[in-house]
Amino acid sequence: MSERESMEFDVLVVGGGPAGLATAIRLKQASPDTTVCLVEKGSEIGAHTLSGAVLEPRALDELFPDWRDDPPALATPAGDDRFMYLTEKRAFKLPTPPAMNNHGNYVVSLGNVCRWLGAKAEELGVEIYPGFAASDLVIEEGVVKGVVAGVMGITREGEEGPDFQPGMELRATYTVFAEGCRGSLTKRLFEKYDLRKDCQPQTFGLGIKELWEIPKEKHTPGLVWHSTGWPLKSDTYGGSWLYMLGENLVSIGFVVGLDYPNPWLSPFDEFQRFKTHPEVRKFLEGGKRIAYGARALNEGGAQSVPRLVFPGGMLVGDTAGFLNVPKIKGTHTAMKSGMVAADAIAEALKGETRPEVLETYPEAIRKSWVWEELHSVRNIRPGFSKFGFFGGMAAAALDTYVFRGKAPWTWVHHADNETLKPADKAEKIVYPKPDGVLTFDRLSSVFLSNTNHEENQPAHLVLKEPERWKGVNWDQFRSPESRYCPAAVYEAVGPEAERELRGTPDAEATGEGAAVEAGDAAVKLVINAQNCVHCKTCDIKDPSQNIDWRTPEGGGGPNYIGGM
């Protein structure tokens, strides 16, 4: 392999989401002479950013007190809050929990917020390199010295192609990892430095989103609408959002907790079914779907936050798990964690000796409003796993209204990949066919995410042991990856698969760019990595943790439009 060039900085930030950008901005505000580089695997800042989103501006107010004078595009003040419980045909308005009170918040496109933050960062002198995927760590004598980024042109066979670029070593005194949920390099840091030794397992949700244009007479700017209940069973955590922003845009989405037990469940199809509810249909009829996306999110809260520092670096934002589940918000906490990290780095860079492990960062997080906020709601999400839907609602009310977040106990989480029942012990779910007007299939949805990967590159979705798929995923669970993937990546094919899966959703794979095959003549798995929207669900939910999501070439994946 060709020798790599290197570039040196004071601080390197990996990831161009809210946490990474807030880190870089705060550093340049505190220490203008500090050299800061930020790399982002998406084709541009915001290309891979996906959320509802309602923004609580607390951290943004601290970062830019006058931001309202020049706000991000489409930022709409939050208005009416509605929290609904759905049965199959009816909707009941519930009291809005305190954590879901959105007075003073803003309905935003999080991608636009990131683009806005990116411009602010560049004005301050941050060097930003989009389309630069960080694919490897640079570790010397146990200390993280930076990353390898920008490797391109390796063929599917692992050889250097005609357009091969060896990438660069981006080196820094401190490297901040802000990769978002289930970061690929963060996973390796967890193992290398045993960062999850003293915390509980992380638990996750899968959020699936569509952006719609609806008739103006149906649009109420700032409406914040959530629901729980139908179509999910009481043993499955989840719910929906519907936010109205701009003049005629609606962000609508559905979250399913990835600790669900039924291997026949398809989060994508549950979302499509949700839209047929009379209370939801009335908002969308006469409108047009214009964008689609999906991403996993951390739901573990305070007890699942790992050790945040290690020699040469630190974790910020959603890669560390700072999402507040009851609020259904994580942007403000992610940004604040990056700002706290930046303050710790800026102080360390002033000294003659620069400690390899910045213990001042986790200490400051524990004293910040981020930790106070997450600790007060730590029992809400595990309460639903422990007691089911109705018991979880009662436990949440007890924790919120009686103990006010100060209960003398902390409930635990379990690993999401360990919760599936065997397929023959679970109810098979048959979903209705999409109508192409209100409900849709996966392939047409992926098309709207503007997803693309260069086909002649190594597979970024890898089975660690291909022979394991048949005995575990198929024999026990009947290929759950073909249902939990929201992007038509996985498909079980062959005579046995045709017989067993008839009437259930399959991956509708294109057959183009098939990267991996496993199984035998009767049934095999085909992986079409070309369709991947980088949600990371397969890496999380695979029963035996056999699927490994790796970073593809920079610029690959979705390209979400403004509004997402």
C-alpha positions in Angstrom: 0.0 0.0 0.0 1.2 3.5 -0.8 2.8 5.5 2.0 0.3 8.0 3.5 0.9 11.6 4.1 0.0 13.1 7.4 -1.3 16.4 8.8 -1.0 17.6 12.3 -3.5 19.5 14.4 -4.1 20.4 18.0 -7.5 18.8 17.9 -9.2 16.4 15.5 -13.0 15.9 15.6 -14.4 12.8 13.9 -18.1 13.5 12.9 -19.9 16.5 11.6 -23.1 16.2 13.6 -24.3 18.7 16.3 -21.9 17.3 19.0 -18.8 17.4 16.7 -19.6 20.9 15.4 -20.3 22.3 18.8 -16.9 20.9 20.0 -15.0 22.5 17.2 -16.9 25.8 17.5 -16.4 26.1 21.3 -12.7 25.3 20.9 -12.2 28.1 18.5 -14.2 30.5 20.6 -12.1 29.6 23.7 -8.8 29.5 21.9 -8.7 31.0 18.4 -5.1 30.0 17.8 -5.9 26.3 18.3 -5.8 24.3 15.1 -9.0 22.2 14.7 -9.9 19.8 12.0 -13.2 18.1 11.5 -13.9 15.1 9.2 -17.3 14.0 8.1 -18.1 10.8 6.1 -21.1 12.3 4.4 -20.8 14.1 1.1 -21.4 17.4 2.9 -22.2 18.5 6.4 -25.8 17.5 7.1 -25.9 14.8 4.4 -26.1 12.0 7.0 -28.0 13.9 9.7 -31.4 12.7 10.5 -33.8 13.5 13.3 -37.4 14.5 14.0 -36.5 17.2 15.2 -37.6 19.5 18.0 -34.6 21.5 19.2 -34.4 22.6 22.8 -32.1 25.6 22.3 -30.4 25.5 25.8 -27.0 24.5 24.5 -27.3 26.6 21.3 -28.1 29.7 23.5 -24.8 29.1 25.3 -22.9 28.7 22.1 -24.4 31.6 20.1 -26.6 33.8 22.3 -27.8 35.8 19.3 -28.5 32.9 17.0 -32.2 33.9 16.6 -31.1 37.0 14.7 -29.8 34.6 11.9 -31.5 31.2 12.5 -31.0 28.0 10.5 -33.4 27.6 7.6 -36.9 26.2 8.4 -36.5 26.8 12.2 -40.2 27.1 13.3 -41.2 28.0 16.9 -42.9 25.0 18.5 -46.6 25.6 19.1 -49.4 23.2 20.1 -48.3 20.0 22.0 -50.4 16.9 21.5 -49.8 13.5 23.1 -52.1 10.8 21.8 -52.9 7.2 22.7 -54.0 5.2 19.6 -56.2 2.2 19.3 -56.7 0.6 15.9 -59.5 3.1 15.0 -59.6 5.7 17.7 -57.3 8.4 19.3 -57.4 9.6 22.8 -55.6 12.8 23.9 -53.4 12.3 27.0 -52.0 14.8 29.4 -48.6 16.0 28.1 -45.8 14.7 30.3 -43.6 17.5 31.7 -40.6 16.3 29.7 -42.6 16.6 26.5 -43.6 20.3 27.0 -42.1 22.1 24.1 -42.8 25.7 25.0 -39.7 27.7 23.9 -38.4 25.0 21.6 -38.1 24.9 17.8 -39.2 22.5 15.1 -36.2 22.2 12.8 -34.4 20.3 10.1 -31.4 19.0 12.0 -29.5 18.7 8.7 -30.0 22.4 8.2 -29.0 23.1 11.8 -25.7 21.2 11.1 -25.1 23.1 7.8 -25.6 26.3 9.7 -23.2 25.2 12.5 -20.8 24.1 9.8 -20.7 27.6 8.3 -20.2 29.1 11.7 -17.3 26.7 12.4 -15.6 27.6 9.1 -15.9 31.3 9.8 -14.0 30.7 13.1 -11.3 28.8 11.2 -12.2 25.2 11.7 -10.9 23.1 8.8 -13.8 20.9 7.7 -13.3 17.9 5.3 -16.7 16.4 4.2 -16.6 13.1 2.2 -13.7 12.0 4.3 -14.5 8.7 6.1 -12.4 7.9 9.1 -11.7 4.2 8.6 -8.9 3.4 11.0 -7.4 4.5 14.3 -3.8 5.7 14.7 -2.6 4.3 18.0 1.0 4.5 19.2 2.2 3.1 22.5 -1.4 2.8 23.6 -2.3 6.4 22.9 -4.7 7.5 20.2 -2.8 9.9 17.9 -5.5 10.4 15.3 -7.3 8.6 12.5 -6.8 7.4 8.9 -9.3 9.1 6.6 -10.0 9.4 3.0 -9.0 6.0 1.8 -10.6 5.4 -1.7 -10.3 3.2 -4.7 -9.9 -0.2 -3.1 -11.7 -2.8 -5.1 -14.2 -5.3 -3.9 -11.5 -7.9 -3.9 -9.4 -5.7 -1.5 -6.9 -4.6 -4.1 -5.7 -1.2 -5.1 -7.8 0.0 -8.1 -6.8 2.5 -10.8 -8.2 5.4 -8.7 -6.7 4.3 -5.4 -6.0 6.9 -2.8 -4.3 5.8 0.4 -5.9 8.5 2.5 -4.1 10.6 5.1 -3.1 10.2 8.7 -4.8 13.1 10.5 -2.9 13.4 13.7 -3.7 15.5 16.8 -2.9 16.0 20.4 -6.5 15.1 21.2 -9.0 13.3 19.0 -12.7 13.8 19.8 -15.0 11.0 18.5 -18.5 12.4 17.6 -19.6 9.6 15.3 -23.2 9.4 16.4 -25.1 6.2 17.4 -23.0 3.0 17.1 -19.9 4.7 15.7 -17.7 2.3 13.9 -14.4 3.5 15.4 -16.1 4.1 18.7 -16.9 0.3 18.8 -13.2 -0.4 18.5 -12.4 2.1 21.2 -14.8 0.4 23.5 -12.9 -2.9 23.0 -9.4 -1.5 23.0 -9.8 0.5 26.2 -12.7 -1.5 27.9 -14.8 1.7 28.0 -18.0 -0.2 28.8 -16.6 -2.1 31.8 -18.6 -0.2 34.4 -21.8 0.7 32.7 -25.0 -1.1 31.7 -25.6 -2.4 28.1 -26.7 0.3 25.7 -30.2 -0.1 24.4 -31.4 1.3 21.1 -34.4 2.4 19.0 -34.8 2.5 15.3 -36.3 5.8 14.0 -37.8 5.8 10.5 -38.8 9.2 9.0 -40.5 10.6 6.0 -40.8 14.3 4.9 -44.1 15.3 3.3 -45.5 18.4 1.6 -49.1 18.8 2.6 -51.9 21.3 1.5 -51.5 24.7 3.2 -54.9 24.5 4.8 -53.9 21.3 6.7 -50.6 22.8 7.9 -50.2 24.3 11.4 -46.7 25.6 11.7 -45.1 24.5 14.9 -47.5 21.6 15.7 -45.8 19.0 17.8 -47.8 15.7 17.8 -46.7 12.4 19.4 -48.5 9.1 19.8 -48.1 5.8 21.6 -50.0 2.5 21.4 -51.3 1.1 18.1 -49.9 -0.4 15.9 -47.4 -1.9 18.4 -48.2 -4.6 20.8 -47.8 -4.0 24.5 -44.5 -5.9 24.7 -42.8 -3.5 22.2 -41.6 0.0 23.1 -42.1 2.7 20.6 -44.2 5.6 19.3 -44.5 8.3 16.7 -43.9 11.9 16.0 -45.5 14.4 13.6 -44.0 17.9 13.4 -45.0 20.7 11.1 -42.3 23.1 10.0 -41.8 25.8 7.4 -44.9 26.7 5.3 -46.1 23.2 4.3 -43.6 20.6 5.5 -44.4 17.7 7.8 -41.8 15.5 9.5 -43.4 12.2 10.3 -41.8 9.2 11.8 -41.9 6.2 14.0 -39.5 4.7 16.6 -39.4 1.1 17.6 -37.3 0.0 20.6 -34.8 -2.6 19.3 -35.4 -4.8 22.3 -38.6 -6.0 20.7 -39.2 -9.8 21.0 -41.1 -10.9 17.9 -38.7 -11.8 15.0 -41.5 -11.4 12.5 -41.9 -7.7 13.3 -40.9 -5.2 10.7 -40.4 -1.6 12.0 -40.7 -0.2 8.5 -44.0 -1.9 7.9 -45.3 -0.9 11.4 -44.6 2.7 10.4 -46.4 2.3 7.1 -49.4 0.8 8.9 -49.3 3.6 11.5 -50.0 6.2 8.7 -53.3 4.5 7.8 -54.8 5.4 11.2 -57.7 7.9 10.7 -56.1 10.4 13.0 -52.8 10.3 11.1 -54.3 9.9 7.6 -56.1 13.2 7.9 -52.9 15.1 8.1 -51.3 13.5 5.0 -54.1 13.0 2.5 -53.6 15.3 -0.5 -49.9 15.6 0.3 -46.8 14.1 -1.3 -43.9 12.3 0.3 -40.6 13.9 -0.7 -37.9 12.3 1.4 -37.1 9.2 3.5 -34.5 8.1 6.0 -33.7 6.0 9.0 -31.2 5.9 11.9 -30.7 4.1 15.2 -30.6 6.1 18.4 -29.3 5.4 21.9 -32.0 4.9 24.5 -29.9 3.7 27.5 -29.6 7.1 29.2 -27.3 7.8 32.2 -26.7 4.2 33.3 -25.4 3.2 29.8 -23.0 6.1 29.3 -19.5 4.5 28.9 -16.2 5.8 30.2 -15.7 9.0 28.2 -12.0 9.4 28.1 -8.9 7.3 27.1 -5.3 8.1 26.2 -5.4 10.7 23.5 -9.1 11.2 23.1 -12.7 11.3 24.3 -16.3 10.6 23.3 -19.1 13.2 22.9 -22.7 13.3 21.8 -24.7 10.3 20.7 -21.7 8.0 20.2 -21.5 8.2 24.0 -25.3 8.0 24.5 -26.4 11.4 25.8 -30.0 11.2 24.4 -32.9 12.0 26.7 -35.5 9.4 25.8 -38.6 10.9 27.7 -37.9 14.3 26.0 -37.4 12.6 22.7 -34.4 14.9 22.3 -30.7 14.6 22.2 -29.3 17.5 20.2 -29.1 19.9 23.2 -27.3 17.3 25.4 -25.0 16.2 22.5 -24.0 19.8 21.8 -23.4 20.5 25.5 -21.3 17.4 25.9 -19.1 18.6 23.0 -18.9 22.1 24.6 -17.8 20.6 28.0 -15.2 18.5 26.2 -13.9 21.6 24.3 -13.5 23.5 27.5 -11.5 20.7 29.0 -9.3 20.5 26.0 -8.8 24.2 25.8 -7.6 24.3 29.4 -5.3 21.4 28.9 -3.7 23.0 25.8 -2.7 26.0 27.9 -0.4 24.0 30.1 3.2 23.0 29.5 2.3 19.4 30.1 -0.7 18.0 28.4 -2.2 15.0 30.1 -3.0 12.0 27.9 -6.3 11.3 29.6 -8.4 14.3 30.3 -10.3 13.3 33.4 -11.5 16.9 33.8 -14.0 16.2 31.0 -16.1 13.4 32.6 -15.8 15.2 35.9 -17.3 18.4 34.3 -20.0 16.3 32.6 -21.1 15.0 36.0 -21.4 18.5 37.3 -23.3 19.8 34.3 -27.0 20.1 33.5 -26.6 17.2 31.0 -26.0 14.7 33.8 -28.7 16.2 36.0 -31.2 15.9 33.2 -30.3 12.3 32.2 -30.0 11.0 35.8 -33.5 12.3 36.6 -35.1 10.3 33.8 -32.9 7.2 34.1 -35.7 4.8 35.1 -38.3 5.7 32.4 -37.0 3.6 29.5 -36.1 0.5 31.5 -39.5 0.7 33.2 -41.2 -0.2 29.9 -38.8 -3.2 29.4 -39.4 -4.4 32.9 -43.2 -4.0 33.1 -44.5 -3.7 29.5 -46.4 -0.8 28.1 -49.1 -0.2 30.7 -46.9 -1.1 33.6 -44.2 1.1 32.1 -46.6 4.1 31.8 -47.5 3.6 35.5 -43.9 3.3 36.5 -43.0 6.5 34.5 -45.8 8.4 36.2 -44.6 7.2 39.6 -41.0 8.2 38.8 -42.0 11.6 37.4 -44.7 12.8 39.6 -44.0 11.1 43.0 -40.2 10.7 43.1 -39.5 13.6 40.7 -36.6 11.7 39.2 -35.0 11.0 42.6 -36.2 7.4 43.2 -33.8 5.4 45.4 -33.2 2.8 42.7 -31.8 2.6 39.2 -33.2 0.0 36.9 -31.0 -1.9 34.4 -31.0 -2.6 30.7 -30.4 -5.7 28.6 -28.7 -6.1 25.3 -31.2 -5.7 22.4 -29.7 -8.6 20.4 -30.7 -11.1 23.1 -34.4 -10.4 23.2 -35.8 -12.2 20.1 -38.0 -15.3 20.6 -37.6 -18.2 18.2 -39.6 -17.7 15.1 -41.8 -20.8 15.8 -42.7 -19.4 19.2 -43.8 -16.0 17.9 -46.9 -14.7 16.1 -46.2 -14.4 12.4 -47.2 -10.9 11.2 -48.6 -10.4 7.7 -48.6 -6.7 6.7 -50.9 -5.2 4.0 -49.4 -4.3 0.6 -48.5 -0.7 0.1 -50.9 1.5 -1.9 -48.2 3.8 -3.3 -50.1 6.9 -2.1 -50.0 6.8 1.7 -47.9 3.6 2.2 -44.9 2.5 0.3 -42.3 -0.3 -0.1 -38.7 -0.1 0.9 -37.1 0.3 -2.5 -39.1 3.4 -3.4 -38.3 4.7 0.0 -34.6 4.2 -0.3 -34.7 6.0 -3.7 -36.0 9.1 -1.8 -33.0 9.0 0.6 -30.6 9.6 -2.4 -28.5 6.7 -1.2 -25.5 5.7 -3.3 -22.3 3.7 -2.8 -19.6 3.1 -5.3 -20.2 -0.5 -6.2 -16.6 -1.6 -6.7 -15.5 -1.2 -3.1 -15.1 -3.7 -0.2 -18.3 -4.6 1.4 -19.1 -2.4 4.4 -21.6 -4.9 5.8 -19.7 -8.0 6.7 -20.7 -11.4 8.3 -17.9 -12.2 10.7 -18.6 -15.9 10.2 -20.9 -16.5 7.2 -21.5 -20.1 8.1 -23.2 -18.9 11.4 -26.1 -17.2 9.5 -27.9 -20.4 8.6 -27.8 -22.0 12.0 -28.7 -18.9 14.0 -30.5 -16.3 11.9 -32.4 -18.7 9.6 -33.0 -21.8 11.6 -33.9 -20.0 14.9 -35.3 -16.7 13.8 -36.2 -16.9 10.0 -33.9 -14.1 8.9 -35.0 -11.2 11.1 -32.5 -8.9 9.3 -34.7 -9.1 6.2 -37.4 -7.4 8.3 -35.7 -5.1 10.7 -33.6 -3.4 8.0 -35.5 -0.4 6.7 -33.5 -0.1 3.5 -33.9 -3.3 1.5 -30.4 -4.5 2.2 -31.0 -8.1 3.4 -32.9 -10.8 1.6 -33.3 -14.5 2.3 -33.7 -16.3 -1.0 -34.1 -19.9 -2.2 -36.9 -22.5 -2.1 -37.0 -22.8 1.7 -37.1 -19.0 2.1 -39.9 -18.7 -0.5 -42.0 -21.3 1.4 -41.4 -19.9 4.9 -41.6 -16.2 4.2 -44.5 -16.1 1.8 -46.9 -13.3 2.9 -44.3 -11.6 5.1 -42.2 -8.6 4.2 -38.9 -9.4 2.6 -36.0 -7.0 1.8 -37.1 -6.4 -1.8 -33.4 -6.4 -2.6 -32.4 -5.2 -6.1 -29.9 -8.0 -6.7 -27.4 -5.3 -7.8 -24.1 -5.0 -5.9 -24.6 -8.2 -3.9 -21.7 -8.0 -1.5 -22.1 -11.1 0.6 -23.9 -14.4 0.4 -24.3 -17.0 3.1 -26.3 -20.2 3.4 -26.9 -23.1 1.0 -29.0 -24.0 -2.0 -32.2 -24.2 0.0 -31.9 -20.8 1.6 -29.2 -18.2 1.6 -28.8 -14.6 2.6 -28.0 -11.9 0.0 -26.7 -8.6 1.2 -27.1 -5.6 -1.1 -25.0 -3.0 0.6 -25.7 -0.5 -2.1 -29.1 0.2 -0.4 -27.7 0.9 3.1 -28.8 4.2 4.7 -26.3 3.8 7.5 -28.9 3.3 10.3 -26.7 0.6 11.9 -29.7 -1.5 13.0 -28.2 -4.7 11.7 -25.0 -4.1 13.7 -27.2 -3.7 16.8 -30.0 -6.3 16.5 -28.3 -9.3 14.9 -28.9 -12.1 17.4 -25.3 -13.4 17.5 -23.6 -10.0 16.7 -22.4 -11.6 13.5 -23.1 -8.5 11.3 -20.4 -5.9 11.4 -21.1 -2.4 10.0 -17.9 -0.8 8.7 -17.4 2.6 7.2 -17.6 2.7 3.4 -15.8 5.1 1.2 -16.4 8.8 2.1 -19.4 10.4 0.5 -21.3 7.1 0.3 -24.7 6.5 1.8 -27.7 8.8 2.0 -27.7 12.4 0.9 -30.6 13.9 2.9 -32.2 17.0 1.6 -32.9 20.2 3.5 -35.9 19.5 5.7 -34.6 16.2 7.0 
